[in-house]
Amino acid sequence: QSCTATPRSPSSAPTGDASRRIFTLKVPALSSAPRGSGQPPQARAGPPGRHPAGCRVPFPVQGRRWLELDGAQQKAYVMRLLDGLEVVNRDKRLKVARAILYLAQGVFGDCDNEGDVLHWSRHNSFLLYQLGTFTAFLELLNMEIDNSQACSSALRKPAISLADSTELRVLLSVMYLMVENIRVEQEADPPEWKTCRETFRMELSFPVHTEEPFALLLFTMVTKFCSGHAPHFPMKKVLLLLWKVLLFTLGGFEALQAMKVRKREELGLPPLPEDSIQVMRSMRAASPPTYSIELMEQQQQKRGHRSRRPLVKQDSLDIYNERDPFKNDEAGVDEEENDDVDSGIEGELDLMERDAIIPAMPAQRPPIERVSFPKGLPWAPKVRQKDIEHFLEASRNKFIGFTLGQDTETLIGLPRPIHESVKTLKQHKYVSISDVQIKNEEELEKCPMSLGEEEVQETPCEILYRAMLYNLPQYMIALLKILLAAAPTSKAKTDSINILADVLPEEMPITVLQSMKLGIDVNRHKEIIVKSISALLLLLLKHFKLNHIYQFEYVSQHLVFANCIPLILKFFNQNIMSYITAKNSISVLDYPHCTVYDLPELTAESLEAGDNNQFCWRNLFSCINLLRILNKLTKWKHSRTMMLVVFKSAPILKRALKVKQAMMQLYVLKLLKIQTKYLGRQWRKSNMKTMSAIYQKVRHRMNDDWAYGNDIDARPWDFQAEECTLRANIEAFNSRRYDKPQDSEFAPVDNCLQSVLGQRLELPEDFHYSYELWLEREVFSQPIRWEELLHYQ
């Protein structure tokens, strides 16, 4: 089995389960590997002057280690390898590609520790890019995608295994390593590396030789896989590479925040009230609420020995108090739970309660010091223009008896308290970039001639959207299909797609130990797929929303049409605590650890024990991303909020509050807040602890009666009209901006009778059969309205 390993660490997504079989690959070691390198003798040995890929090594590097070569010698060696990619023989090309993969993996045969492997992997990635390796591999990737022989061979096989995608996995692993190593910035990077990084980003964002960005090629691979035409494609590697390419070309969340601040300045909008990333990093997790089932058990246990307790004054609802407002005193009484009863699910939280604060994003950062905030709420309240208009409309109807439409300045006839309320609302008024974009779009639709052509900035996001536009529904459906197949709650069906093509070996395991290893591999494989899809969908949504609101709405609407909302709810309808504390990894087999240390003997007991991590960052990251996607899809959309209610999401989301991580809890509470008004008084009454958490953690919208259910926007008969109006606006935007050649509404009209009658009109072949019927129906039976004709003249 081939090795296509790439770096794995707790904070970055692993890219190849085959790193566990690293020792079966012959690598082009320039000399014997040092002692303790972890390589077996057959991997170290090689004839002098030739490496296992079969290419003759340039003379200056014979018998020397890669680490001892100077820059010129390393370049000469890489150039010789790149020449080997030009040969016709497929097997020779694969050997050379594996040799380049060995360089990209950090020449681990010459390294003594993990730090050296990662250092040389990074160094070699820049060297490979500077010598044109990425372009060469891109050509090979295109060849493999169009390889009809491999596709037909895979279609004929009853079971697809690792052997069917060997070439693709080697190519994708090298490309992933190059993208990831070049993407990540470090302070010690030399100036030429920084220049190299920007050039690479431009090359991936603004394609020169092809008409489409590199990300579109990967999207095409995803749709081809889901359509069943190429079942051997290694989807995990494709999705990971696609995610990292989008992260590199579009920018991560911090870059997005900076772009948002810059765009607000350009539009003349006031600055953001706070940095949302910093606020979430400093939030503390709350104790989860208890369930009605647990309460019943508690009451049964308490029924025999009731004890009177003194009443205790309720704490201030402040999340930043030294005491946790969600935990009662030992003598306190809560409307939902009694502290001296420990439920089974509560016991699972003991591991996670040891850390008061968990970093919001699963990236390796130094531990964040606890910030002492003043008493108060974490978010500044916001008010929309629409909220002020609704408030004034209700006030005028009450005190005057008529309204003034969208006029928010005239306050004549209204009492003094209303004046002060309007002043307070205007102080907290927030105008989003989306509001400005919608207003501009309305003006362009209304006055297309006078306003002229719109200037569209050629950003990487704009180029990607234009390239994805016509096949975007297929891309979204394909991603959700794979997400469904990888979800832990999904049951294997005969018609579902096989996402295990790049994890199952040719020969199935025969021992218990091999079966356990394969089971862990399969679960880890699915987790990585969920992580990459959730991350790239969230990136796309956030960047499209900043670029133009209707681009975001177009993607959102197709996700909703493809049943994304019930799919995410189905994902969370499991024991979420066990998913987040899952241990589907074997630390001693992780790259680069397995390449520089001797492997201990694996036993069934050691595999069952797993690693020492209390929880799985990968799964926590996936859960937060999926919750954020659900928030993006449902925010300010009453029809989609009602979908949450119809699918009974409240108990599912409430179970997710069991995870004591502040960021995850925040997005769960947001989803509960938007549907609270539809859940009824009894639900609110029996979930007061959750209501308190929403009040403390989620941003307040003034005049938003989320806790009472008197919203004037919540009319059920408006739901369908809301989606139809949105769809019409999206189509008008796409047509105006991207269908210019086909738009003939404002094209010059030919007024010459002779030329108009002289034009040849293409008629359908069967027109002469129904010609007389058409004349009778369309000409003779239609009365001529002479008055209208004369009027138009």
N, C-alpha and C positions, 0 to 999 in steps of 0.2 A: 504494500500500500504506500502511496506517495505521501510525502510530507509537505504540507503547505502551511507551516506554522507562522504565526505572527505574534507580536508581543501581547501578553496578557497581564493585566494587573487589576486590582480591585476597583480602580477608578476609571479604567478605560475598557471599552468592550473588547472581549477576546474575539479573535477573527479566525481561529482555526482549531478545531478539536484534534486535528491530526498532529498537533505539537506533541501529543502524548506518545506518538510513535516516531519521534525525531531521530531515534538511533538507527532506523532501518534505511535511512537515506545516505547514499554516498555523496559526499560533498567535496568541492574542489579545494581541499586543504593544501596550502602551499608547502607545508612541511608536516612532520609528525606533530600531532596535537600534544600539548603539555600534559604532564601527569595530573590526574584529578579533574581533567576536563569533562569527564562523564561520557566520553565517546568510546564505543567499542573499537577493538582493533581494526575490524573491517572498514570502519568509516574513516579511520585515520590513514590507512595505508594507501599508497598510490605510486605508480612508477615515476622515477625522477624525470622532470621536464614535461610531464603530461598530467592533467587532472582528470578526474573520472568523467567529466563531460566530453572528453575525447578531443579537446582542442589543444594544440601545442602551445605551451606557455612561452611568452617572450623570454629570451635568454637571461636578462638581468634579474628575474625573480625566481630562478630555479633554486630550490632548496632553501628558500627564505620564507619567513612568516609574513602575513599581510601587514601586521602591525609594524614591521621593520622597513617596509617600502616607503620611499618618498612619494610626493604627489604625482610626479611625472610617471613613475613606474606603475602606480595604481591606475592612472588614466590609460596607459598603454595596455594594461591587462584588461580593463573594462572594454576598451575599443576592440581588442581581439575577441572578447566574448560577444560583443554586438555584431561583429562580422559573422560569427557562427549562427546568428539568428536568421541570416539571409539564405541559408541552405534549403534545398527542396525537401530533403529527408525529414520527415516529421519527428522521428525518434531523436535524431541529432539536435533538432531545434529544441525539443523538450529537455534534453540534457543540459544544453546551454542555458535555457530559461531557469532550470533548477540551480545552476551555478550562480546565476545572478540573484536568485532568491536567497542563496546562502550568504552572499554579500549583504543583501538588504536586511537579513536577519542578524547581522552583526558578527560574522565570522567567529561563531562561538567556539570553534575548535581551537582557536588561538587565545581565548580569553580565560581568565582565572576566576572572575566573579561576575555577578549579574550587572553591576554598574558598567563594567567594560563592554559587555555585550550590547547594552542599550546605547552607550556612547558611540560604538562603531557602527551600530545600525543607523543611527542618526547621521553620522559622518558619511557613511556610504550612500545613504539615500540622496543627500545633496550632490555627491559626486556622480551618481547614476543619472540624476536629472540634468545636471550640467552637460553631460555627454549625450543627451537625447534618448535615454532609455525609455522614458515614458511614452514618447511618440512611437518608438519601435514596438512597444508592448501594446499600444492602442491599435496599431495595424494588425498585430497578431490576434488581438481580442475580436476585432471585426471579422477576421477570417474564421475564427472558431464559432462566432455567432451564426455566420452564414454557412457553416459546415453542415450541409444537408445529410451527408453520410452518417455523421454522429447522431443527428436527430432521428433519422429513420432507424438506426441501430438501437437507440434507446427506446423508441416506441415499440419495437418488436419484442423487447425483453420483458419477461413477466415481473422481474424485480430489478430496480435500478440501484446500483451501489456506488461506492467511492470511485471505483475504477472507470466509470463512465464519464467522469468530469475531471480527470487528472490534469489535463492541459489547462482547462479553464481555471481550476483552483490555483495552479502555480501562477498564472498571469494575474489573476485578481489579487492574490496575496502580495505580489511585488508592488502592484499599483496601490494597494491599501497602505503598505508600509511607507511608500514614498509620500503619499498624500498626508498620512498622519504625522510622520516625522517632520516634514517640511511645514505643515500647518501650525504646529505648536511652537510658539515663540519662547525663547530663553534670553536672559539678559546678556549672557556671554557669547551670543551669536556674532560672528564676524560680519562686517558690512556686506561682503559679497553674498553671504547667506540671506541677509535681509532683502537684497536686490533680487536674489533667486526666488525668494518666497513670493514677492509681489509679481514677478514675471509669471510664475506658475499659476498664481491666482487669476491673473489676467488671461492666461492661456485657457484655463478651465472655464472662465466666465464668458469671455468674448472669443468664440472660436474663429480661427483665421482660415484654416484649410477647409473646414466643413461648415455647413450652414446651421448646425445645431450644436448646442453646448453638450459637454461630455455627460452631464447628468441625464440628458434625454436618452442617450444610448442605453444607460442603465435602466431607465424607466421602460424602455422598449423590451429589454431582457425580462423584466418582471411580467409585462403583459404577455410576452411570448411563452413564458413558463406557465402562466395561469391558464392560457388558452389550450394547453396540452400539446403544443407543437414542439416544445423543447423540454421534456420532463427531466432531463439530466442536468439542467442549469443548477449550479450551487447557490441557492437563493440566499442562504445566510451571508455568504461573502459578498454577493451582489448588493444586498440591502445595507450591509455595513459600509461598503465603499460608497454607495449612494448617499448615506447619511453624512459621512465624513466629507464628501465632495460638497454637499450643500452647506455644511458647517464652515468649510473653508471659503467657498465662493460668496455665500450670502452673509456669513458672520454669525457668531453665537449670541447669547442673550445680552451680554455686556456691550458688544458692538451694536446690537439692536437698540439698546437703551440710549447709547450715544447718538445714533442716527435719529432717534425719535426727538431727542433734545434739539439737535441741529435743525430738523425739519420744522419744529415748532417755532424756532427763531426765524427761519426763512418766511414762514407764513404770518409772522407778527403776532403769534399767540403768547400768552403769559407762560412762564416756566412751569414745569410740573411741581405739584405741591410737595412731593417727596420721591426718593429713589426707592421704587418698590422692591428691588433686589435686596437693598440694605435693610429695609423694614422687615422683610421675611426672614433674613438671616438672624435677626435679633429676637424673633418671636420665640416664646416658650410653648412647649406642647402642653395640652390640657389633659386631665384624667378623663378617660372615656365614660360616657353615660352607661347606666345599667339597663338591661332589657326587662320587658314585662315577664318573661319566663323566669328570669332570675328573681324578680320581685316576688313572684308567686312562691318560689321555693323558699325565699327568705321568710315570707309570711307564715308558711307552714312550719318552718323551724322555730319561728318566734312565738307561735300561737300558744304553746305550753308555758312559756316563761316570759311574760310581759314585764317590763321594768319601766317605772316612771323616770323620765329624764327632764331636767330643767330646760326651759326654752333659752336659746342662745341667739343673740342679735346677729342678723345676717351680715357677712363681710361686705365691704365695699366691692362693687363689681369692677375690679381693676386687675388686669392680667399681669401687671408688672409689680404687684405686691410681693414682699418676701415670701409670704405664704401663698400656696396655690389655692385660688378661690374655688377650684373645683373639688378640693379635698376638704372634707368636714373635720371638725374637731372630734375627738373620741366621744365627747358627750353631746355632739351636735346632732340635729335631726334634719334629714334631707327628704324632699318630697319623692325622691326616686330610689334611694339606696341606703342601706345601713352598712357602716364601715366594718363591723366586726364579722361580716360574712364574706368569705373569699370564694368567688366562683371559679370554675375551671378555666374560663377564658381569661379572667383577671390574672390567673397564675402565669399565663403565657407572657404577660407584659413585664414580669419581673426583670427579664433580661434587658428590656429597652428602657426601663425606668431608671437605670443606673446613671445614664447620661441625661443631664437636665436639658442640654441643647445639642441637637444634631445638626450639622451643616446642611443647608437647604439643598444644595446640588451635590450629587455623588462624585465630586472631583477631589483630588488630593490637595487639600489646602491646610495651612496651619490651623490649629484649633482656635475658634473664635472666643474671645473673652466675653464674659457676660456683661452686657451693657445695662447700667442702671438708668431706667427711663423715669421721667417724672410721671406722676399719676395722670392718667388720661387714656384716651383711645389711640391705637397705633396709627390709624389712617385719618387724614384730613377729610371731612365730608365734602361731597360733590353735589352740584345741582345742574341739571340740564336746562337748556332754554325751554324745552317742552314742559318741564316741571313748573317753571315760573308761569307759563301760559295757562296751564291747567289750574294752578292756584288762583290766578286772577280771574279766570273764567268762572270758577265756583264762587269766588267772593263777589263778583259783579252780579251774578244771577241772584245771590242771596240778598245783597243790600240795595242794588239798583234795579234789577229786573231785566237787564239786557247785557249783551257782551260786545266787546270791541275787537274781536278776532285775535290777531297776533300782536296787538299793541300791548307792550309791557311798560310803557312810560306813563300813560295817563292814569292817574290815581284819584281823579276828582270824584267826590261822592262816597269814597270809601273811608271807613273810620281809621283813626290814628294807629291802632295796633296792626292793621293790615299794611299800612305804610311801612312800619318797622319790620314786619315779616318780609315784605318784598325787598327791603334794603338788605336784610340778612341773607336772603336767598341769592341776591345779586353778588354779595361779597364772596360767596362760595360757588359762584357759577363756573362751570368747567366746559370749555369748548374744545372738543377733541379734533384731531386731524381729520378723522372720518367725517365729522360734521361739515368741515370746510370743503372736503372733496365732494360730498353729496350736493352741497349748494352750488359748487362750480359746475357739476355735471348737469344739474337742472337748468342753469343758465345757458350752457352749451346746447342743450336740447331745444331750449326755447328760442335762442337767437343764433343759429348756426352760421348765418351769412355775416352778420355784423361783428361777431366775436372772432371769426376767422379760424385758422388751424390752431389746434392745441399743441403746445410744445411739450413733447414727452421726453423725459430724461432717460438716456440709455444706460440704465443701471443693470447689474447682473440679474436682479430680481425681475425687471421688466423683460429682459431677453429670455429668461427661463419661462415666464408666463406665456409670452408670445409663442415660444416653441411648443409648450405643453397644451395650448388652448384647445386645439381641435380633437385631441385624444385624451383630454383631461378626465372625462367620465370613466374611460377604460382604465386609466392609471389608478384612480381612487378605488374602483371596484376590485382591481387586482390586489392592491395593498390590503384591503379589508378581507379579501378571501384568504390571504396568507395569514393575516392576524387571527382570523377565526380558526384556521387549522392549527395554529401554534398556541392558542389559548388553553390553559390547563383544564378549563371546564368543558372543552369540546370533546365529544365522543367520536371515535373513528367511524367514518361512514364510507360506503363504497364509492360515492360520487365526489368525495372531498379530494383536494389535491395532495400529492405526496411531497411533503417538505423535508423528508429525511433522506433525500437522494445523496446528500454530501455528508452523511454521518454513518450510514449503515455499511459495514464491510462486505466484501464479496462472500466470505464464508462466515456464517452466523456462529456465535459463540457456542462452545460445547461444555465449558465448565461453569460453575456457579460464579467464580470470580470474574470471568470474562463477561458473563451476563450482567453482573452488577455494574461493571465498568461501562458497558454499553448503555445500560439504563440511565446512569448518571450523565453520560454523554448526550443521550437523546433529550433528556430534560433540560440540560444546559443549553443545547442547541435551540430548543424552543424558546427558552428565556431570552437568548440573544436576539432572536428574530423579533420577539415582542418589543424588546428594548429599542432596536433600530427603527422599526416601523413607527412606534409611538413618538420617538424623537424626531424623525424626519417629517412626520405629519404636523407636529407642533411647530417645527421650524418653518415649514411652508405657510401655515396659517398666519403666524406672527409676521413674517416678512411680507406676505401678500397684503395683509391688513395695513401695514405701514406704507407700502408702495401705492396701493389704491384700494379703497374699501370694497369696491365691486369685484375686484379680483379675489379678495378674501371671501366675499359672499358667494361667488361662483363655485369655489372649492368647497365651501361649507355646505351649500345646497346639494351638491353631488354626493358629499359624504352622508348627509341626512337621507337622501333618496336611496343610497346603498345600505341603509339600515345600520349606520355607525352607532347611533344612540343605543338601540337595544343590544348591539354587540358589546359595547363597553360595559353596559350594565350586566350582561351575562358574564363578562370577565370578572367583575367584582362580586358576582354571586357565588362565592366560595369562601372557605376559611382563609381570609386575607392574611391573618397572622402567620399561619403555617406557610403561606406563599412567600411572605417577606422574610421569614426565618429559614427558608429552604436552604439546604447545603448541597447543591448539585455541582460541586467542583471538587477536584482532588489537587490540593495545593502543591504537592511534590511533583506533579506532572505539568504544572503551569510553566509557560515560557516566560522568562529565560532560565528559571530555576532548574528545569530538567536538563538543560544543556551543559551546565557547569558543575553540577554535583552528582555524585553517584546515587542511583535510584535505590531507595530502600525497598525491601520486599513488601509488596502489597498483599494484604490479607482482607478477607471479608469483613473482619472486625474494624480494621483501619478505614475501610471505605464507608462503613456505616457511621463511624464517629465523625467523619468529615473534617472540616477545618475548624479553627478556633473563633471565627467571626460570629458575632451574636446575630447578625442579620445579613441579608444579601443586598448590597448596594444596588446591584443590577435590577432586581425586582422592585425595590423601593422607587428607583428612578422611573421604571416603566409605569408603575401605579400613579405616580405624580403626573407624568406626562399625559396619561389617558384621562385623568381627572381634569387637567387643564384643557385638553381637547374638548371634553364634554362641556366645560364652562364656555369655551369659545363658541361652540355650536348653539348653545341655548341662551346666551346673554341677550336680553331685550327681545327675545323671540317668544311670544306667548304660545304660539302653536307648538313649538318644540318643548317648551316648559310643560305643556299639557301632556306631551309624550312621556316625560319623566314620571308624571303622576299616573298616567294610564298603565305604564309598565311597572308600577309599584316600586319605584326606586328608593323611597324613603327608608325602609328597613335595611335595604342593601347598603345604602350609603352610611346609615347609622352604624352598621357593623364595621365599616371602614374606619370609624373614629377610634376603634380599639388600638390602632397603631399610634403610638405616642411619638409622632414626628410633626413638628409645627406646620411645616409647609403643606404636607398632605392633609392635615386636619383643616387648614384654611380653605383649600379648594373643595373639600367635602362639605364644609359649612356653607360655602357660597352656593353650592348646588341645592342644599337643603333650604337656604333662605329664599331662593326664587320660587320654590313651590310651596312654601309654608302656608300661603293664603288659600291654597286649594285643598289642603289636607284636613281642614275642619277644626273646629274648636276643641274637640275631644283630644285630637292628636297633640295640639299645642299645649293643652292642659297637662297631659301625661308626659310631655317631653320638655319640661321647663328648663332642665339642665342644658339641653341642646340649644334652646332658645337663648339662654344666658351666654353660651359660648358664641353664638352667632353675633349677639350684641357686642361682645368684647373683641372679637377677632376680625369681623368682616366690616368693610367700609360702609359708612352710613350714607344713605341718599335722603336728603331732607324731603319731607312730604311722602316718603315711601312707606306705605302702611303694610309692609311685608308680614307683620305679625297679626294683622286683623282681618284681611281679606275683603277690603272695600275698594279695590282698585278699579278705576273706571276703564282701564285698558283691557280688563280681563273678560270681555264679552266673547262668548264661545263662537258666535256667528261671524266674528271678524277673522278667525284663524285662517281659513282657507284663502280669503281675500288678501290677507297679509302676505302669504307665500306667493300668490299669483302676482301681486304688485311688485314684490321684490324680484321675482323672476323676469318680469317685463323690463324692469330697470336694468338688470344685469345684461339682458339681451340687447337692449338699446346701447349700453356702454360698449359691449364687445363689437357690435355692428358698427358703431361710429368710429371706434379707434382702430379696429383690426380688419374691417371689411371694406376698406376704401375703394379698391378697384371695382367691386361689384355694386357699389352704391351709385345708382344713376339718377337719383331723385333731383339732384341739382346740376345734372349734365346739360349742355346746350341742346335745344330742341330744333329739329329740322322743320322750318316753316314753308319750304318750297313744295307745292303740290306735285309737281312733276317728279322730283326726286323721291318723295315718299311713295308715290304710286309705282315708281320704277324699281323699288327695292324688292329683292327676291325673299319671299317668306317661306321658311321651312315648315311644311305641314306634315303631320304623321302619315304613315303609309296607308292606313285604312281610312283616311279622311273622306275619300271619294265615295266610300260605301254609305256614309251617313251624311253626305253633303246636303241633300235635299231636306232631310229632317232638321239639320242645323239651320238652314235658311228659314224654314217654316217657324222654328221655335225662337230663333234669335233676331230675325229681321222682320218677317211679315206679320207675326203675331204681336209684335211690340209696337204700341202706338207712338207716333212721333210727337213729342211735346214741343210744338213750334215756339210757344211763348218762352220756354226756358232756353231754347236754342238762340232766339233773338236777344234774350236778356244777357247771355254769356258773351255774345258778340259785342 
